[in-house]
Every structure is written in structure tokens, then in C-alpha cells.
Amino acid sequence: MDRCEEKAIHVEKVKKVVSRLPEQDTLQGVADIFKALSDPGRVKIVLALASEELCVCDLAAVCNLSDSAVSHQLRVLRNLKIVRNRREGKIMFYRLDDQHVSALLHQCLEHVIE
């Protein structure tokens, strides 16, 4: 059975855990990042950018997607501050905003592969 056979709340443990939980806005931010990473195409984009700064055309070739599809996915990732961009003339390059998401994805990969 997956539940207690007798209802017993351990008040001190509950208080301790509740005091350690982040604020609701922080929890929502974490959920939004996991939602963004729930799409295999976006995961592939993030993994590609974890190893190299790439332009939209490069990402489209790596991911076997259209430029338009990649741009759409990048917009989602940029809005969540997972990736950032920089313009060089007429070309827009993308890279990870920081290494936290890369570390998270690599840990997930290790977990799935094991």
C-alpha cells in the first residue's frame, strides 16, 4: 500500500520542512523551467548550447528542425532566462544564460542512462 494505515502527522517534522520550502514565486519558476525542458526539442537545443555558442541556422542543422521552429523554441528558452542571445552583424548567436541548467540536464542524463 502507498499510504499510511493510520493518520499521524509529525508536527515538528512538518514545521521544519515547511520552513525550508522556497516562496511560491520561486517554486513556480522551477516548475516553469522543468516545463520548458519537458520538450525533447528544447532539451536538444539546450544540450547543443551547453557545448557551443550557435546561431539559429546552426541549431536548426544540429536539431534537424526549421529555422522557424528553432526560433520559436529559443523564444521560450530566452523568456525563462535559460538562454541569452547576442547579435553579430546580421547573425544572432545563442548560448546558455549560465551553467545551472547545463548541470541539471547532465545530471538528468546520468540518471536516465544508469
C-alpha positions as CSV (number, residue, x, y, z in Angstrom):
1,M,0.0,0.0,0.0
2,D,1.2,3.5,-0.8
3,R,-0.2,5.4,2.2
4,C,-0.2,5.3,5.9
5,E,-2.5,2.8,7.5
6,E,-3.0,5.3,10.4
7,K,-3.2,9.1,10.1
8,A,-0.4,10.6,12.2
9,I,1.0,14.0,11.4
10,H,4.5,14.5,12.9
11,V,4.1,18.2,13.7
12,E,7.8,19.1,14.3
13,K,8.9,17.4,11.1
14,V,6.2,19.2,9.1
15,K,7.1,22.6,10.6
16,K,10.8,22.1,9.8
17,V,10.1,21.1,6.2
18,V,7.7,23.9,5.6
19,S,10.2,26.4,7.0
20,R,12.7,25.2,4.4
21,L,10.5,25.4,1.4
22,P,11.0,28.3,-1.1
23,E,8.4,31.0,-1.7
24,Q,5.6,30.3,-4.2
25,D,7.2,32.5,-6.9
26,T,10.4,30.5,-6.7
27,L,8.5,27.2,-6.9
28,Q,6.7,28.5,-10.0
29,G,10.0,29.4,-11.6
30,V,11.4,25.9,-11.0
31,A,8.2,24.4,-12.4
32,D,8.4,26.7,-15.5
33,I,12.0,25.6,-16.2
34,F,11.0,21.9,-15.9
35,K,8.0,22.6,-18.2
36,A,10.3,24.2,-20.8
37,L,12.7,21.2,-20.5
38,S,9.8,18.7,-20.9
39,D,10.1,19.1,-24.7
40,P,12.8,16.9,-26.3
41,G,13.5,19.5,-29.0
42,R,14.2,22.2,-26.4
43,V,16.4,19.7,-24.4
44,K,18.4,19.1,-27.6
45,I,18.8,22.8,-28.1
46,V,20.0,23.3,-24.6
47,L,22.4,20.4,-24.7
48,A,23.8,21.8,-28.0
49,L,24.3,25.2,-26.5
50,A,25.9,23.7,-23.4
51,S,28.8,22.7,-25.6
52,E,29.0,25.7,-28.1
53,E,27.5,29.1,-28.8
54,L,25.5,28.6,-32.0
55,C,23.3,30.7,-34.4
56,V,19.8,29.8,-35.3
57,C,20.9,28.2,-38.6
58,D,23.5,26.1,-36.8
59,L,20.9,24.9,-34.2
60,A,18.4,24.1,-37.0
61,A,21.1,21.9,-38.6
62,V,22.0,20.2,-35.3
63,C,18.4,19.6,-34.3
64,N,17.1,18.8,-37.8
65,L,14.4,21.5,-37.5
66,S,13.5,24.5,-39.5
67,D,14.9,27.9,-38.6
68,S,11.4,29.0,-37.6
69,A,10.9,26.1,-35.3
70,V,14.2,26.7,-33.6
71,S,13.4,30.4,-33.2
72,H,10.1,29.6,-31.6
73,Q,11.8,27.2,-29.1
74,L,14.6,29.8,-28.4
75,R,12.0,32.4,-27.6
76,V,10.5,30.1,-24.9
77,L,14.0,29.4,-23.5
78,R,15.0,33.1,-23.6
79,N,11.8,34.2,-21.8
80,L,12.8,31.8,-19.0
81,K,16.4,33.1,-18.9
82,I,17.7,29.7,-19.9
83,V,19.5,31.1,-23.0
84,R,20.7,34.5,-24.0
85,N,21.5,36.0,-27.4
86,R,23.9,38.4,-29.0
87,R,23.9,39.9,-32.4
88,E,26.9,39.9,-34.7
89,G,26.0,41.8,-37.8
90,K,23.0,40.0,-39.3
91,I,23.5,36.8,-37.3
92,M,22.0,36.1,-33.9
93,F,24.1,33.8,-31.7
94,Y,22.7,31.9,-28.6
95,R,24.4,30.5,-25.6
96,L,23.2,29.3,-22.2
97,D,22.5,32.1,-19.7
98,D,24.5,30.3,-17.1
99,Q,25.7,26.8,-16.3
100,H,22.9,25.8,-13.8
101,V,20.6,24.4,-16.5
102,S,23.5,22.6,-18.1
103,A,24.4,20.9,-14.8
104,L,20.8,20.0,-14.2
105,L,20.5,18.4,-17.7
106,H,23.7,16.5,-17.4
107,Q,22.6,15.1,-14.0
108,C,19.3,14.1,-15.6
109,L,21.2,12.4,-18.5
110,E,23.3,10.4,-16.0
111,H,20.2,9.4,-14.1
112,V,18.4,8.2,-17.3
113,I,21.5,6.4,-18.6
114,E,22.1,4.5,-15.4
